[in-house]
Amino acid sequence: MDLQSRPEYPATLPWLSRSGAMPSMPGGHDQQIATLRALLEQIRDHPHLADQIAWPSDRTTTIRDATHRLGACGLVRRVDRKTVQLTEAACQWLETSNNELLIATLHAHVRFVGEILGILENGDVSHEELKNLANERFALGWSSLDQLRRRTNWLRCATLVELRFDNKLTITEAGRDLLRSLELADPSKLPHSQHAVPGQPVEINEASEATKSLLENLDEEALKARKSTIGYIPKGVNGDAIASLQALASCAIPSVSRKDLYAFCQAEFGSKESSISATVTMLRGTGLVEQTGLDTFAATEQARAWVNSGDHLELARILHSNILFFGEILESLTDSDRAPSLAAYASQMYGMPREDVSGIRTRLQILRGCGLIEEISYARFRLTPLGEAFKETIPLLPPEAGAEPATSHNEPNALAAGEVLAEEIIAASKDSANPTRFENAIASAFEYLGLDARRDGSPGNTDVIITVPFGQTKMKLIIIDAKSSASGVVREQQVNFDTLREHKKKHSADQVAVVGPSFAEDRIRKRAEEHGVSLISATFLAEVLRRQTDSPLAPHELVVLFDPKQQEQLKAAWVRASREASLLTHVMNLLIRESSEADTFLGGGLSVEHIYLILRGEMESKPDPQEIEKVLTLLASPLIRGVAQRGRNYFALESADVTALRLESLAGALRQVTIMLE
């Protein structure tokens, strides 16, 4: 084709913005283009994602599933959440059948396509040699040939590359012709291989106004209060965490309903329903999405700035502002350059609640994608000059400043956590010079109680937003206004009930609460009742935290905390939980005693009736036989195996210590769920 008549090729995206995954069509390498054409023609005629199509051949699939195979390759784009359309380049290719245009489009959106032609122009190589060059020069980190073969299959199908009899790849004249029109990435200018020029600073794009405000609010207390986990990031076809976060943030611009967000995750990532809630929690915790109503979400101002600019340093700033030990990794790589050692260092020096190797690997992947670190050998990392310059622009938590490990009810030292949080709630409620401290304490307290709590606290917004995640057919949204007071008393003029009403409407909240050290005036209580606002004293919240350690209640039971008229139910639930624990102690004690002092008549075992007759005189209030039976059923369950039933009688099989160890082992297994969701 004459150069004058050659169609204009799409502009090549920056290397970090190009996808890491090449699409692959069903069939052999020689069928890639024909199968793609059939698919694009179907998409052109059936743009709705739910449409059923026969592709390839007579196999039935949906547009959603078929387009999922394409990934971000520049041929299809979303119109909205239900429809897609072909890009201009795809339409042009269908019209002209110009395969050079097709490959140029793939090159513009996918890493290491035209670059293969550039390597082959200098000599023939095997797939294995090409993979080694891809890893050495472009830091692609490929351990298998899958992604490389996908690329060479397209190039061979377009007759730009041939595979010789000796398994060497060679470029054709058509390939050389196309190469002259492509903009190739220069390995020496990619983030992983940048070298600082002495005396010349590395240029860093300035932060947006939105992210600047985040960084300006990061004092030491705020840095300590960041979330210790990023959470579960679903991965698309290319396995790129940044691409996934970008797609999710884009989905929430300008806003998205919970139902549509779930549908998007299922379509884009194949997410199961059980993991989608974890994705929502991750988006909120990382500061990319905020909940604007009970069932609606919107990208934050900072996330919108990132998506609109395409500058991944904006993402790094957002994550650093919300996630503990994110930017600090840049400072820590001089001491530890692998994920396991970094996890241990973070736990020891930065207060991470456990050695979270998986979470550190996620951080490293994102930092690498942002060009701030590079992989110098397998799973070992170092700063790039860009990373060196970037860390000087963000506030960092000094090592040992957060060295007191964050306590949580999910950790082994949870017995002390309730007491620690209770003391902090009381102290922070009177620290009026540092209102952020009280907001953070409240959010931590409700997270400990098993509620989904998120601190906002930005000007014009509510301080803490709580979602009751379990046990409700309809999830509850509760907003909290934190009022600290050096005097220990919150007075009427400190609470703006009109603003609280506006916040309730803005968030479509079910309930509103004000938390303060105490509320002594009758007038403020009366006004709160008139406006449907709950007043929760720090003393009462501290009692809830202490009680939760000994008598833990489920989130849907704790929700009555926000309704003063139902708080007696909360106290009754504590009594019931305490009674159940006491009954467990008495029943196991009786069975062990009986097994060691067995008489010939009972044979070392006791029935429900026997236990009832004994305990009605030993316990403060008579137990119910049904309660006794529930305890015995638990102890005799296949997972616990501390008790066995023979006939009507129950027998202790081991000491209480052994049964307790088994229960602790099961509790540890349940704690792994949190790690798996990260």
N, C-alpha and C positions, 0 to 999 in steps of 0.2 A: 504494500500500500504506500502511495506517495505521501510524504510527510505533510504536504499542504492539505491533503484530504483527511488526514488522521483526526479522529474526534478528540476533543479536549478531555484529558484524563482527570479524574478527581484529585483534588489536592491531598497530598500524603499527610496524614495526621502525625503529630509528634510521637516519638517512640513510646513514651509512657502511656499515651492515650490510645495506642493501637492494641487490639486484642491479642492475647497470647495463644488463642486456640483457632485452628483452621477448621472450617466446616468439612464434613465428609458425607458424600451421598451413597446410598445403597448401590451395590454393584461393584465391578472391578474398576481399575484405574482408568480404563478406556471408556467407561460409561459415566464418569463424573459430570461432564458438561451436558450430555443428553438428559440425564436424570434431573439436573438442576433446571434446565430449560422447562421440562415438564412441570416441575414444582412451581416455578415462577409464573408460568401461564395459569396454573390453577389459582395461585394467590391473586393474580390480576383479576380473575373472574369471580373469585370467592374471597373477599377481603375480611369476612367475619371470622374471628378466631374459633368460634364454635362450629363452623361449617365442616361437614364431612366431605372428604374428597377421596378419590381412588388414586393413590400414589404410594410408591411406584407400582407399575403394572396394575393389577386389580386389587391390591391390598388397600383396605379402607383405613383412613386415619383422619385427623382433624387438622385444620390450618394451624391451630395452636401447637400441636405436637410436631408438625412438619417444619414450621418456622423455627422451632426451638433448636433444630439441628443446625440452622444457619449461624446462630449466634450473632455477634456484632461484626458482620463482614461487609457492610455497606450496600447490601442489595435490597433489604426490606427495612422499613421503619414503622413504628407504631403511630397511628393516627390518634387513637385514644385507647382506653383499656379493653375495648372489645374488637377493634378493627386494626388492620395493618394495610400498608400499601407499598408498592415497589418504589424504590428510589429512582431518580432520573437516570442514573447510570445503568440500573437494571433494565429499565424500559428501553434505553438506547441499545443495550446489548441484544435484547430480544428482537429489536427491529433490524439491526445491522448484522447480527451473528459474528461480530468482531470479537474474537476470543482474546486478542491483545487488550481490548478494553476491559473485558471481564477480569483478566489477571491483574491489570493495573488497578482496578477497583479493589480487588482482594488485597493487593499490596498496600494500598492507601489505608486500609483499616486493620490489617493483621501483620504482626511482626514477622520478619524473616521470610518474606516471599521473594520480592525482587532482589533482596540481598543474596539469595541462593544463586541467581543469575550472575551477580557480581563476582562471587567466589568462583563459579564455574568458568567464567571468562578467562581466569588465570590458570586454568588447568582442570583436568578431569579428576574427580574424587569419588570414593565409595560413600554409601550412606553412613557408615560408621565414622569415616573421616570427616564427613560433613557435619555430623552431630558433634564431634569433638571441636571443630572450628566454631560451631554455633555457641557452644558452651564457653570456650576460651575467649572468643572475641565479643560475643553479644550477651554473655552471662545468662543464657536461657535456662540453664539448670536441668536439661533433659536427661533423664536416666534411661529412657527407652527410645526406640525409633518411631513410635506411633505418630507424634505430631510432625516429625520430619517427613515421614512417608506420605502423610496427608498432603503436604505441600508439593512434594515432588510428583505425586499422582496428578494433581491439577496441572502442573507445568508440563508433564508428559502428555496429558490428554490434549493440551492446547498446542502440542508439537513445538514447545519452546525448549524442552529438554528431552534427551533420549537416554535410555539405560542400555549400555553396551553389553556385549556377550560376556565380558569379564566383570560385570556388575559395577562398572564405573559409570557415573553420571556425566554426560557431556552436553554442552549448550549447542543449540542449533543456530542457523543463520537468523531465523525468525526471533529466537531468544535474544541474540545480539542486537537485532534491530529494535526490539522493545526496550532493552536495557538502556539504550541511549536516551529514552524518554522518561525514565523513572528517577525519582529522587530517593537515593539510598541513604540509610542511616550510617553515619560515620562512627564506628565503634569507639574511637578515641574521644568522641564528644558525648558519649552516653554517660549517665550519672555514675555507673559502676566503675568507669575508668577515667573520670575527670582527675586532673592534676592541677593543683593550685599554682598559679604563676607567681613567683616571688614578687612581693610589693604590689600585687594587683588583687584586690578583694574579689571574692566570688559574689556575683550579683544574685540577689534574692528578691523575688516579687514581693511588693509591699502587701501587708495584710489588709483585708477589707475592713471597713469601719465596723462591721458586725463582729468579726473575729477579734479586732483590736480591743473592743469592749470586754470580751471574754478574758483575754490575757491580762488586761489592766486590773481585773478583779481577783487575780490569782495571788493572794497573799499566802503566807505559810499555812494558815488554818484551812483556807480553801484548797490548797494543794494536798493537804493531808486528807481532806474530806472526799476526794474523788473516789469514784467506784473502783474496786479492786479487780473487777472482771469486765472484759469487753462484752462477753456473751456470745450467743450463737449467731454466726454469720453464714447464711446459706450460700452455697457456691454454684455458679452457673456452669455452663459447658466448659468454660476455660479455667475454672477453679481459681479465679482471680478475686480476692477479697475486696479490692478497691472497686473493681467493676461491679460487683454485687452491691456494695454500699451506694455507689453512684446510681445504679438502676433503682434501688429502693427509695433513695432520696428524691429522684426525679419523679417516681410514681406518686409521691406525696406533694407535688407542686401542681396547683396551689393547695389542694387538700385531697384526702381520700377517705372513704368510709372503711370501717373495719372489714366489712364483707368484700369490698373490692380489693383491699390490700391482701386479704387472704387469697382471693382468686389470682391476683398478680403473682404471689409467691408460688402458688401451685403451678401456674403456667410457666413462669420464668425459671424456677429452680426445681420443680417437681417436689416441692415441700409437702410433707405430710401434715395433717391438721394438728397433730400433737406438737410439732416443732414451730408452728407459725406464731403461737403466743410468745415463744422464746425469742423469735425474731423481732416482734413488736417491742418487747422489753429491751432488747439490745439497741434498737433504734432510738428509744427514749433515753436509755442510759448513756449512749455515746453522744447525745446532744444533736443528733441529725434530724430527729422528728419530735414534735411535741403533740400532746393530746389536747385537742381543742374542744372536745365534747366527749360524751360517754362512748360514742361509736365513730368518732371522726378524728383524723390526724392530719397534721400539716408539717411540711419541712420547715425547720427553724430558719431564721434569717441568715444564720451562718451557713447552713447547708445549701440554701439557695445561692448564696454568694459563691460557694465552691462549685456547684453544678454549672452555674452560668459562666464562670471564669475558666473552668477546666483545669485550674491550678491545684495540683494535689497537695501543695504545701498548705493550702487552706484546710484540707482534710486533716493534715497532721496537727495543725493548730487546734482544730475542734476536738480531736481525740485527746490531745494533751490536756486540754482544759477540763475534760470530763473523766479521764481514765488515769488511775494511779500507775506510776512507773511506765509512762509512755515516752515522753521526751527525755526522761531521765536515763533511758537506755543509751541514748547518744553519749551521755557522760560516763556511763558504766562500762562501755565496750573496751575501755583501756584496761579494765581489771578482769573482765569476763567476756569472752567472745562467742560462747555457745549458749543455746537455750537452757540446758539443765543448770549450768553454773550461774547464769543470769537469774534463773528462778530462785535458786538458793540465796543469791546475793540480795534479791528484792525482798525476800522474806526476812532476812536478817537485818537489812539496813533501811528498808523503806516501809516496814509494817505490813507487807502483804500477808494475808492470813494463812497461806500455805505455799508450798513450792509448786507453783502453777506453771509447769513446763508447757502445756498446751497453749495457755494464754500468752506466754512469752513468745511462742512460735508465731502466733497470730500477729502480735505486735511487730515482730521482726519482718514478717511478710509484707505488712503494710508500709513500714519504714523503708524497706527495700523498694517497693513499688513507687514510693514518693521520691526515690533517688537519694535518700539520706544515708543509707548504708549499702554496702556491697558484700557479696559472698566471695571470700577469698579462697576458700576450699570448701569441701562438703560440710555444710551446716556450721561454718565459722564465718564471722562477719567483722567488718571494720567500717569506720566512718568514711564517707566520701568528703571531699572538700565542701560540697554543698551542705552535708550534714554538720560539718564542723562550724560552718558559718551560721547555719540555721539555729543551732542550739544556743548561740549567743543572743538570739532575738527573743527567746521565751524564758519566763521565770521557771526555775527548776527547784524541786524540793531537795534540800541538802541531805546527803546520806546521814542516817541515824536520827534525822528530825522526826521521822515517822516510825522509828524502830520498835515502838511498842506495838506488837501485832494487833491488828484490828480484830476484835472479838465478835463472834457471830454465833447464833444458835445452831449453825450448821457445823461448827468446829468442835474439836474435842474439849476445849476449855470453856464450853458453853455454860457450865454451872456458874462461872463467875461473871459471864457477860451481862446477865440481867442486872446484877448489882452495879457493875461498872457503868452501864447505860443509865441506870436510875440516878446514880450520883451525878453524872454529867448533866442530866435533864434538870436537876435541882440547881446545880451551880450555874449552868448556862442561862437559866430563866432569870437570874438576877444580874447577869453580865450585860447590862444595857449598852455599854460602850462597844460591844461586839455582837450585834444582832445576828450576823451570819452564823455565829457559833450555835445559837439557840435553834436556828432553822436546820442546821446540819444535825444537831442532836435529835430533833424531832423526827427528821427523815430516817436517821439510823435506828431510832427507837421503834418506829412502825415497821421497818424492814425486819428487825429482830422478831417482831410479833407475827411475821409471816405475811404482811400486807405489802403490796407493790407501792413503794413510796418514792417520790422524786422531788427534790428541792428545785424550785425555780428562783423565787426571790428577786428577780430582775425588776427594775422600776415599772410600775403599772401592772404587775402581775401578782398572782397569789404566791404565798411563800412555799407551801408544800402541797403536792397533789397526790392523793392516795387512791389506788384502785383495789377493790376487794376481788381477788382473782378466782377464788374457789367457792364452791358450795352454793352459788347463786345461779338461778336460771337467767337472771339479768345481772350483769356486773354493776357494782355500785362505784360511783365516783364521788370522792369527798375532797374538799379543799380546806386547807388549814391556814389560818393567819397566826403567825408567831408574835407574841408580845412579851418581850423581856422588860423587866423593871427592877432597878436597883433597890427600890423600897420593898420589893417583894409583893406589891399589890398593883394590879392593873385597874385603872380608873376609867370611868365612862368616856371621858374625852379622848382616850387613847384608841378607842375602837370606832372606826367609821363604818356603821352598819349599811349605809347607802353603797359604799364601795364594795362591801362584801356581797351585797345583793347583785351588783353588776358583775362581779367575778363569778358568782354562781351561774348567772345567765350565760356568760361568756363560755364557760366550760361545760354547760349543761349538767352541772353537778347535782347529785342527789341530796347531799348534806354539806353544811358549812360549820366549821368549828374554829374557835379561838383558843389557843393554848397559852397560858401565862402562869406566873408563879402562884397567884391566887386572885380571887375576885370577891372582895369583901362587901362591896356596896349592893344593897338590895335593888337599886335603880338599874344598874348595869345588867343584873340578872333578869329583871323584868323586860328590859328592852331586847335582850338576847332572845327571850322566849317569844316576844312579839314578832321578831324577825326570823324565827326558826333557826337560830344560831346556837350551837352547843358551846358551853364554856367548860374547858377541861383544865383543871389545875395541874401544875407540874408535880405536886405531891401525889395526886391521884394517878397520873400517868406513871410515876415512879413505882407506885404500888402495883400497877398492872405489870410492869416489867419484872419486878421481883417475884410476883405470883406466877408469871409465865415460866420461870425456871423450874418451879416445883410442880405446878399444875397447868401444863401447857394447854391452851385452847386453840381451836381451829379459827381461821380468819373470819368465817361467817358467824362464829360465836362472838368474836371480839368486836364485830361491827356495832353492837349495842353500846359500846363505849361512847359513841358519838350522839347518843340520845339519852339525856339525863333521866328521862322517865323510865328507861329500861335498864339503867345501870345496876339495879338490884338483881336483874337476871344474870349479869356478869358475875356478881358475887355468889349467886346460887350455883353458877357453873363452876366456879373455883371450888366451892364446897364439894360438889359432886366429883370433880376431878381428883381432889385430895382424898376423898372417901374411897374412890376406886383404887388409887395407889396404896392406901392403907390396907384395903381388903386384900390386894395382891400379896402384900407382906405377910398378913395374918394367915392366909390360906397356905402359902408355901411353907411358912414356919410350922404350921400344924402337920402338914404331910411329911416334912422331914423329921419332925419329932416322933411321929407315929412310926415311921420306917425304922428309926433307931431304937424304939421302945415297943416293938410290935408284940401284941398279945396273940394267942392262938386263935381267938375268936374272929378278930378283924383281919388278921394276917398282914398287918402293916399298911392297910389301906383304909380310906374313909370315903363315905358317900356324901352327896350334897347335904342330905338330912343330918348326918353326923356332924359335919362342919358347921351347919347352921346352929345346932343345939349347943355346940361348944362356944362359938363366937358371939352368940347373943348375950352371953354373960361377960365376955372379954372386951368387946368393943363398946365405945361410948353410945352408939345407937345401933339397934339391931340391924344386921344385914338382911337384904332380901335374898331368898334362895335363888332367884333368877340372876342376881348379880354374882352370886357365888359360882353359878354354873358358867357364866360368861368368862370369869377368871380361869376356871378349870379348862374350859375349851381353848383359851389362849395358850395356857401352859402346855397343854397336850397336843397342840397343833404340830404338824410335821416339821415346820421350820424352827419351832422352839424346842420341843422334845424334852422338856424338863419334867414332865409328868406323863404317866400312862394310865389308861382306863382299862380295867378288867371287870366285866360285869357292871355292877352299879358303883363299884369302889374305884378311887383314884389313888395312885401310888407315886411317890417322889422317886425319880430315877437318878438324881445327882444332887450335889450341894447347890445352894442358891448362888454361890460364886460362879460356878460353871454355867448355870443358866443365864446369869447376868452377862458373862463374857459372850455368850452366843447372841444375846440381844444387842450387845454393843457392836458385834461383828455385823449384824444385819443393819444396825443404824449407820455404820460406816459404809456399807454397800449403798444405802439410800443417799448418803452424802455424795457419792460418786455421780449421781444424776446431775448435780449442779456443774460438775467438771465436764461431763459429757455434753451438756447444753452449751458449753462455751465454745 
